[in-house]
Amino acid sequence: MSGMKLNMGQRQYDVSVAYRIYPEVSKIPAMFPKDKFQLARFCLQSFRASLGSLRVKMFVLLDGCPSEFEDLFTKLFDSKDLELIRLAGIGNRQTFSRQIEVLLQQDYADAVYFAEDDYFYLPGQFEVMLNFLRDCPDVDFVSPYDHPDYYTLPIHSSPQLNRKYGNRHWRTAGSTCLTFLTTKKTLAKTQRIFRTYTYGNPDVCLWLSLTKQIVFSPRIVWRCFRERIAMGGFVAVSWLYGWPQILAGRRRRLWVPGSSIATHMEQRFLAPGIDWKAQFESLGAHA
């Protein structure tokens, strides 16, 4: 296994993945905007290529998916490494809750990954995240996605930690989406906050209560309101759902790569600094 350093508890697998997939298109993806099957196939192929030779246990949450969606996974992963969980269209929030349950109940790996079906990954790069998680004790969560919001919104203007690791620069962030890497131990300790998503807490708010960034900063919140940026209201919601964590919980560190390992496929929010069109074409896709 080229360059592999992970030795987290000598488990059977390097990482357990809970991959949730839904058969409808949401928003406007950069590729296959009207064909979710092709988009899902394309993203999954990139994910498989990014994993390289890692030992991966795949739990697939198929939410109202026809059988051809199952075939996408059985063609790319060995049956002994794959568990298909068929759900009857329970929706985004409930499938995230099921991801939490699956990853806490499994005992195949210490590292656990929450995956959504509309992310495109760079080949052979997933291992970098895993090693970063293992080697750095202050890494609680890792996102593969360098979100463009980090460069434009006041909510992300707090001072951040910066670090060079491997072939990338990394920095802390206040929030991300719901595709991320952590450990089973950390997930168990923070699950109460993540479960608030099921009850209506937006992802940005739950992350802010974990990282505690800007929740004590009236200046940044006032700037958000002054510039009519909705993010200001998210701070209030963070307190509504997460005040025990904000006041008494441990401040968690979320890290993101300075050069993205993956991008959300929404056209407006492709990660900056990478020629994604060229990357898409390298996997055989053409706009």
Summary of the structure (lengths in Angstrom):
residues: 287
radius of gyration: 18.3
end to end distance: 34.3
largest distance: 54.7
contacts: 931
relative contact order: 0.17
helix: 43%
strand: 20%
